[in-house]
């Protein structure tokens, strides 16, 4: 999933579908929320989950910098980095929910 986010974030803008203005922020929020909620499922300790969350925030910032410096059809956007970070926080909040160990329960049944 992380590789898909990196590739999708660095693809030339011409290859991406047209979206209504500002709607990409929702995509950023949801994408990073899913990534961090998955990290909650994969890592057993809160410290490991927190490290994964910090990695995802850093990844989001690094991708924005890469878009501004390594591509000619994409641009760096601070608001995208903010949406990414909010998405990470949203996904990490799932550590407090009853869904915290959903994958472990599925794995135990299998």
MOPE-V529851 format. One record per residue. SS is DSSP state (A for helix, B for strand, O for the rest). Layout:
ss->SS
ss->SS
This chain:
ss->O
ss->A
ss->A
ss->A
ss->A
ss->A
ss->A
ss->A
ss->A
ss->A
ss->O
ss->O
ss->A
ss->A
ss->A
ss->O
ss->O
ss->O
ss->O
ss->O
ss->O
ss->O
ss->O
ss->A
ss->A
ss->A
ss->A
ss->A
ss->A
ss->A
ss->A
ss->A
ss->A
ss->A
ss->A
ss->A
ss->A
ss->A
ss->A
ss->A
ss->A
ss->A
ss->O
ss->O
ss->O
ss->A
ss->A
ss->A
ss->A
ss->A
ss->A
ss->A
ss->A
ss->A
ss->A
ss->A
ss->A
ss->A
ss->A
ss->A
ss->A
ss->A
ss->A
ss->A
ss->A
ss->A
ss->A
ss->A
ss->A
ss->A
ss->O
ss->O
ss->O
ss->O
ss->O
ss->O
ss->O
ss->A
ss->A
ss->A
ss->A
ss->A
ss->A
ss->A
ss->A
ss->A
ss->A
ss->A
ss->A
ss->A
ss->A
ss->A
ss->A
ss->A
ss->A
ss->A
ss->O
ss->A
ss->A
ss->A
ss->A
ss->A
ss->A
ss->A
ss->A
ss->A
ss->A
ss->A
ss->A
ss->O
